[in-house]
Amino acid sequence: MLTVVLRTAQVARVLAASTLGRLPLGAAPVALLLFARETLSIGAAGALVGVYTAGVAVGGPVLARVADRFRQPPVMLAGAAVSTAGFVLLASGVPLWAALVAALLAGLGAPPFEAGLRVLWRSLLPEEQVPTAYTLDIAVQELIFIFGPLVAGASVAAGGPVAGLYVTAGLQLAGTVWFVTTPVVRGWRGEHAERHWAGALRSGRLRLLLVAVVLVGTGVGSLPVAVIDYAESVGGRGWSSWILAAQATGALIGGLVNTRVKVDGRRLPLLALCLGLGYAPLLLTPSQPVLLLLLAVLSGLFLPPFLAATFVTVDRIAPAGTAAEAFAWVATAFSVGAAAGAAVDGAILDATTGPRIGFLLSPLVIALAAPLLVPLARSLRTGGDPAPAEHVRAETP
């Protein structure tokens, strides 16, 4: 099934283009930190990353809603232009207040590639292949968080702090142009439907799913903080990047394996529980970092199946005419949860001693999502809510 999906016309191109355009999501935080640390405190550097992340979280659903109403290319190109302007302004060496505004613009304009890509699958593939496409997309997405920081670091090493910002902006702009010039993207049109001020959020089932995604994002987002604290406790901060890369590798493996399995929303509670349990072995906190590398691989295995089931569910429950916006809200919910998880875990570690406590938040909060998803899974099983409207297929030349 995976090979069949990849060989379908335009699939490889939109997947590659969106991956290139999303690489800044992994590169920008590192580029911002390395740039800011030349002249600013660690607190100010962290504020730049936080403002950029907040901009991505807010701008994604807004841009996706406009794309639902009209078309993707003009919305994504306009967003990329705003984001590029933000990165260029930041690189010019402006005062802190202006740097914060520039970082906000860079985030607000970040094109919503996740939402834009995922509404295309039904235009490109038969119904039975769509879940495989979601899983493949999620697996490939892990490359963003493996190679994004490496690209930023290499750019700064080769050309100085501003090079990281310019390369990040350039990759995003190149990915956007490549993506929007694809025939299926140019031909896609949002669904004609009655508009509501709440957009996709008027669906109660979607709101419930988003709460669960926030919890999962909180658990996933707390891990980097715990890993850095652990790496410092064993005397080698450099281990943190290897451990996080090991988790991303586990997610990549889990995603590729999951392309052979059909996922749907009825399994969401079980997948959330398995994901939470996958983080539990990290509580062993072995004194040998190599052993924690192996445990980190295990923690990543069930994230792609959970996210794939989430996107299949969003595809079913999103109100008519809000598909792109609904997918963007999932990305925002995950980002908000990740930011909260990092902040909470940092506070926990500041107030306690020993690295083990830092790994406790992830399994606990992710496991909380499982019972929350039971009513949603039951409604999908029984068909309690009205069936979703059909998605409009793109007009391809």
C-alpha positions as CSV (number, residue, x, y, z in Angstrom):
1,M,0.0,0.0,0.0
2,L,2.8,2.4,0.9
3,T,4.5,1.9,-2.5
4,V,1.2,2.4,-4.3
5,V,0.6,5.7,-2.5
6,L,4.0,7.0,-3.3
7,R,3.7,6.1,-7.0
8,T,0.4,8.0,-7.3
9,A,0.8,11.1,-9.4
10,Q,1.8,14.3,-7.5
11,V,1.9,12.5,-4.1
12,A,5.7,12.5,-3.8
13,R,5.9,16.1,-4.9
14,V,3.4,17.5,-2.5
15,L,4.9,15.5,0.3
16,A,8.5,16.6,-0.5
17,A,7.5,20.2,-1.0
18,S,5.6,20.4,2.3
19,T,8.4,18.7,4.2
20,L,10.9,21.3,2.8
21,G,8.5,24.1,3.7
22,R,8.0,22.8,7.2
23,L,11.7,22.3,7.9
24,P,11.8,25.7,9.6
25,L,9.5,24.4,12.3
26,G,12.5,22.4,13.5
27,A,15.1,24.9,12.4
28,A,13.7,28.2,13.6
29,P,13.8,27.6,17.4
30,V,17.5,26.7,17.2
31,A,18.3,29.5,14.7
32,L,16.5,32.0,16.9
33,L,18.3,30.8,20.1
34,L,21.7,30.9,18.4
35,F,21.1,34.3,16.9
36,A,19.8,35.8,20.2
37,R,22.5,34.5,22.4
38,E,25.0,36.6,20.6
39,T,23.6,39.8,22.2
40,L,20.7,38.8,24.5
41,S,20.2,36.9,27.8
42,I,18.9,33.4,27.8
43,G,15.6,34.7,29.0
44,A,15.3,37.1,26.1
45,A,16.3,34.3,23.7
46,G,13.7,32.1,25.1
47,A,11.1,34.8,24.8
48,L,11.9,35.1,21.0
49,V,11.3,31.3,20.6
50,G,8.1,31.6,22.7
51,V,6.7,34.5,20.6
52,Y,7.5,32.7,17.3
53,T,5.8,29.5,18.5
54,A,2.8,31.5,19.7
55,G,2.6,33.1,16.3
56,V,2.6,29.7,14.5
57,A,-0.1,28.5,16.9
58,V,-2.4,31.5,16.2
59,G,-1.6,32.1,12.5
60,G,-2.1,28.5,11.4
61,P,-5.8,28.2,12.0
62,V,-6.4,31.7,10.7
63,L,-4.6,31.2,7.4
64,A,-6.2,27.7,7.0
65,R,-9.7,29.2,7.5
66,V,-9.0,31.7,4.7
67,A,-7.7,28.9,2.5
68,D,-10.9,27.0,3.2
69,R,-12.9,29.9,2.0
70,F,-10.8,30.7,-1.1
71,R,-7.7,28.9,-2.4
72,Q,-4.4,27.7,-0.9
73,P,-1.7,29.4,-3.2
74,P,-2.4,33.1,-2.5
75,V,-2.9,32.5,1.2
76,M,0.3,30.5,1.6
77,L,2.4,32.8,-0.6
78,A,1.2,35.9,1.4
79,G,1.9,34.1,4.6
80,A,5.4,33.1,3.5
81,A,6.1,36.8,2.5
82,V,5.1,38.0,5.9
83,S,7.2,35.3,7.6
84,T,10.2,36.0,5.5
85,A,9.9,39.8,6.3
86,G,9.9,38.9,10.0
87,F,13.1,36.8,9.7
88,V,14.8,39.5,7.6
89,L,13.8,42.2,10.1
90,L,15.1,40.2,13.0
91,A,18.4,39.5,11.2
92,S,18.9,43.3,10.7
93,G,19.8,43.7,14.4
94,V,16.8,45.7,15.7
95,P,16.1,46.4,19.4
96,L,14.5,43.7,21.6
97,W,10.9,45.1,21.3
98,A,11.2,45.1,17.5
99,A,12.9,41.7,17.5
100,L,9.9,40.3,19.4
101,V,7.5,41.8,16.8
102,A,9.7,40.3,14.0
103,A,9.6,36.9,15.6
104,L,5.8,37.2,16.0
105,L,5.5,38.0,12.3
106,A,7.8,35.1,11.3
107,G,5.4,32.8,13.2
108,L,2.1,34.3,12.2
109,G,3.0,34.1,8.5
110,A,4.3,30.5,8.6
111,P,2.3,28.8,5.8
112,P,-0.1,26.0,7.2
113,F,1.5,23.2,5.3
114,E,0.1,20.5,7.6
115,A,-3.5,21.6,6.9
116,G,-2.8,22.3,3.3
117,L,-1.3,18.9,2.6
118,R,-3.9,16.8,4.5
119,V,-6.9,18.2,2.7
120,L,-5.3,17.1,-0.6
121,W,-5.2,13.4,0.2
122,R,-8.8,12.7,-0.8
123,S,-8.2,14.6,-4.0
124,L,-5.2,12.4,-4.9
125,L,-6.0,8.9,-3.5
126,P,-8.9,6.4,-3.2
127,E,-10.7,6.3,0.1
128,E,-8.9,3.1,1.3
129,Q,-5.5,4.7,0.8
130,V,-6.1,7.9,2.7
131,P,-5.1,6.5,6.2
132,T,-1.8,5.2,4.7
133,A,-1.2,8.7,3.4
134,Y,-1.8,10.3,6.8
135,T,0.6,7.8,8.4
136,L,3.3,8.3,5.8
137,D,3.0,12.1,6.2
138,I,3.4,11.8,10.0
139,A,6.4,9.5,9.6
140,V,8.1,11.8,7.1
141,Q,7.4,14.8,9.4
142,E,9.8,13.3,11.9
143,L,12.6,14.2,9.5
144,I,11.8,17.9,10.2
145,F,12.7,17.5,13.8
146,I,15.7,15.4,13.1
147,F,17.3,17.5,10.4
148,G,15.8,21.0,11.1
149,P,18.1,21.7,14.1
150,L,21.1,20.2,12.3
151,V,20.5,22.6,9.3
152,A,20.2,25.6,11.6
153,G,23.4,24.6,13.5
154,A,25.3,24.0,10.3
155,S,24.2,27.3,8.8
156,V,25.3,29.3,11.9
157,A,28.6,27.4,12.0
158,A,29.2,28.3,8.3
159,G,27.9,31.8,8.0
160,G,27.4,33.2,11.5
161,P,24.2,33.8,13.6
162,V,22.3,35.6,10.9
163,A,22.9,32.8,8.4
164,G,20.6,30.5,10.4
165,L,17.7,33.0,10.1
166,Y,18.3,33.5,6.3
167,V,18.5,29.8,5.6
168,T,15.4,29.1,7.6
169,A,13.4,31.8,5.7
170,G,14.8,30.6,2.4
171,L,13.9,27.0,2.9
172,Q,10.3,28.0,3.9
173,L,10.0,30.2,0.8
174,A,11.4,27.6,-1.5
175,G,9.0,24.9,-0.1
176,T,6.0,27.2,-0.4
177,V,6.7,28.0,-4.1
178,W,7.3,24.4,-4.9
179,F,4.1,23.3,-3.1
180,V,1.7,25.9,-4.5
181,T,2.8,25.4,-8.1
182,T,1.7,21.7,-7.9
183,P,-1.4,21.2,-10.1
184,V,-3.4,19.6,-7.4
185,V,-2.8,22.5,-5.0
186,R,-3.7,25.0,-7.7
187,G,-6.8,23.1,-8.5
188,W,-8.1,22.5,-5.0
189,R,-11.1,24.5,-3.8
190,G,-12.6,24.7,-0.4
191,E,-16.1,23.2,0.1
192,H,-19.1,25.4,-0.5
193,A,-20.9,25.5,2.8
194,E,-22.7,27.8,5.2
195,R,-20.1,29.6,7.3
196,H,-20.2,30.0,11.0
197,W,-18.3,32.4,13.2
198,A,-16.9,29.4,15.2
199,G,-15.6,27.7,12.1
200,A,-14.4,24.1,12.7
201,L,-14.7,24.6,16.5
202,R,-18.5,24.4,16.4
203,S,-18.1,20.6,16.3
204,G,-18.3,19.3,19.9
205,R,-16.5,16.1,18.9
206,L,-13.7,18.1,17.4
207,R,-13.4,20.2,20.6
208,L,-13.2,17.0,22.6
209,L,-10.5,15.6,20.3
210,L,-8.5,18.9,20.6
211,V,-8.5,18.7,24.4
212,A,-7.0,15.2,24.1
213,V,-4.4,16.4,21.6
214,V,-3.4,19.2,24.1
215,L,-2.8,16.5,26.7
216,V,-0.7,14.4,24.4
217,G,1.2,17.5,23.3
218,T,1.9,18.4,26.9
219,G,3.4,14.9,27.5
220,V,5.5,15.1,24.4
221,G,6.6,18.7,25.0
222,S,7.8,17.9,28.5
223,L,10.3,15.3,27.3
224,P,13.0,17.7,26.0
225,V,13.2,19.5,29.3
226,A,13.5,16.2,31.2
227,V,16.1,15.0,28.8
228,I,18.3,18.1,29.1
229,D,18.1,17.8,32.9
230,Y,19.0,14.1,32.7
231,A,21.9,14.8,30.3
232,E,23.3,17.4,32.7
233,S,23.0,15.0,35.6
234,V,25.2,12.4,33.8
235,G,27.7,15.0,32.9
236,G,27.2,15.3,29.2
237,R,24.6,17.9,27.9
238,G,25.4,16.8,24.4
239,W,23.6,13.6,25.1
240,S,20.3,15.5,25.0
241,S,20.2,16.0,21.2
242,W,21.1,12.3,20.7
243,I,18.3,11.1,23.0
244,L,15.7,13.4,21.3
245,A,16.9,12.2,17.9
246,A,16.5,8.6,19.1
247,Q,12.8,9.4,20.1
248,A,12.2,10.9,16.6
249,T,13.8,7.8,15.1
250,G,11.4,5.7,17.1
251,A,8.5,7.7,15.7
252,L,9.8,7.3,12.2
253,I,10.0,3.6,12.7
254,G,6.5,3.5,14.2
255,G,5.1,5.5,11.3
256,L,6.6,3.3,8.7
257,V,5.3,0.2,10.4
258,N,1.9,1.7,10.8
259,T,1.6,2.3,7.1
260,R,0.7,-1.4,6.9
261,V,-2.1,-1.1,9.5
262,K,-5.4,0.5,9.1
263,V,-6.1,3.1,11.8
264,D,-9.3,4.9,12.7
265,G,-10.8,7.0,15.5
266,R,-12.3,4.0,17.2
267,R,-8.8,3.0,18.4
268,L,-7.8,6.4,19.7
269,P,-8.3,5.5,23.5
270,L,-6.1,2.4,23.1
271,L,-3.5,4.3,21.1
272,A,-3.3,7.1,23.7
273,L,-2.9,4.5,26.4
274,C,-0.1,2.7,24.5
275,L,1.6,6.0,23.8
276,G,1.6,6.9,27.5
277,L,2.9,3.5,28.5
278,G,5.7,3.9,26.0
279,Y,7.0,6.8,28.1
280,A,6.9,4.9,31.4
281,P,10.2,3.0,30.9
282,L,12.0,6.4,30.9
283,L,11.3,6.6,34.6
284,L,14.1,4.0,35.0
285,T,16.6,6.8,34.2
286,P,19.6,4.5,33.8
287,S,23.0,6.0,34.6
288,Q,24.2,4.9,31.2
289,P,22.9,7.4,28.5
290,V,23.1,4.7,25.8
291,L,20.4,2.7,27.7
292,L,18.2,5.8,27.8
293,L,18.6,6.1,24.0
294,L,17.0,2.7,23.6
295,L,14.1,3.7,25.9
296,A,13.6,6.9,24.0
297,V,13.1,4.9,20.8
298,L,10.3,3.0,22.5
299,S,8.6,6.2,23.6
300,G,8.3,7.4,20.0
301,L,6.8,4.3,18.5
302,F,3.1,5.0,19.1
303,L,3.0,8.7,18.3
304,P,2.5,8.3,14.5
305,P,-0.4,5.8,15.0
306,F,-2.1,8.1,17.4
307,L,-1.7,11.1,15.1
308,A,-2.8,9.2,12.1
309,A,-6.0,8.0,13.8
310,T,-6.5,11.7,14.9
311,F,-6.3,13.0,11.4
312,V,-8.6,10.3,10.0
313,T,-11.1,11.3,12.7
314,V,-10.8,15.0,12.0
315,D,-11.5,14.1,8.3
316,R,-14.8,12.5,9.5
317,I,-16.0,15.0,12.1
318,A,-14.9,18.4,10.7
319,P,-18.0,20.5,9.7
320,A,-18.5,21.0,6.0
321,G,-16.2,23.6,4.5
322,T,-13.7,23.7,7.4
323,A,-11.3,20.8,6.6
324,A,-8.1,22.8,6.4
325,E,-9.0,24.9,9.5
326,A,-9.8,21.7,11.5
327,F,-6.4,20.2,10.6
328,A,-4.7,23.5,11.6
329,W,-6.4,23.4,15.0
330,V,-4.9,20.0,15.7
331,A,-1.4,21.4,15.0
332,T,-2.2,24.4,17.2
333,A,-3.5,22.2,20.0
334,F,-0.4,20.0,19.9
335,S,1.9,23.1,20.0
336,V,0.0,24.7,22.9
337,G,0.3,21.4,24.8
338,A,4.0,21.1,24.0
339,A,4.7,24.6,25.3
340,A,2.7,24.0,28.4
341,G,4.5,20.7,29.0
342,A,7.9,22.3,28.7
343,A,6.9,25.1,31.1
344,V,5.3,22.8,33.7
345,D,8.1,20.2,33.6
346,G,10.7,23.0,34.0
347,A,8.9,24.3,37.1
348,I,8.7,20.8,38.5
349,L,12.5,20.2,38.0
350,D,13.3,23.6,39.5
351,A,11.3,22.7,42.7
352,T,12.7,19.2,43.1
353,T,16.0,17.3,42.9
354,G,16.9,14.3,40.7
355,P,16.2,13.8,37.0
356,R,13.7,11.0,37.4
357,I,10.8,13.3,38.4
358,G,11.2,15.0,35.1
359,F,10.0,11.9,33.2
360,L,6.9,11.5,35.3
361,L,4.7,14.1,33.6
362,S,4.7,12.5,30.1
363,P,3.1,9.1,30.9
364,L,0.7,10.6,33.4
365,V,-0.8,13.3,31.2
366,I,-0.8,11.3,28.0
367,A,-2.7,8.5,29.8
368,L,-5.3,11.0,30.8
369,A,-6.2,11.5,27.2
370,A,-7.3,7.8,26.9
371,P,-10.6,7.9,29.0
372,L,-11.3,11.4,27.5
373,L,-11.4,9.8,24.0
374,V,-13.7,6.9,24.9
375,P,-17.0,8.9,24.2
376,L,-15.6,10.1,20.9
377,A,-14.6,6.5,19.9
378,R,-18.0,5.3,20.9
379,S,-19.8,7.9,18.8
380,L,-17.7,6.9,15.8
381,R,-18.5,3.3,16.4
382,T,-22.2,3.8,16.7
383,G,-22.5,6.7,14.2
384,G,-24.3,8.9,16.8
385,D,-23.6,12.1,15.0
386,P,-24.6,13.0,11.5
387,A,-22.2,11.8,8.8
388,P,-19.7,14.4,7.6
389,A,-20.3,16.1,4.3
390,E,-18.4,14.9,1.3
391,H,-15.1,16.7,0.6
392,V,-14.8,18.4,-2.8
393,R,-12.1,16.8,-4.9
394,A,-9.6,19.1,-6.7
395,E,-9.9,19.9,-10.3
396,T,-6.6,18.7,-11.7
397,P,-5.5,19.7,-15.2
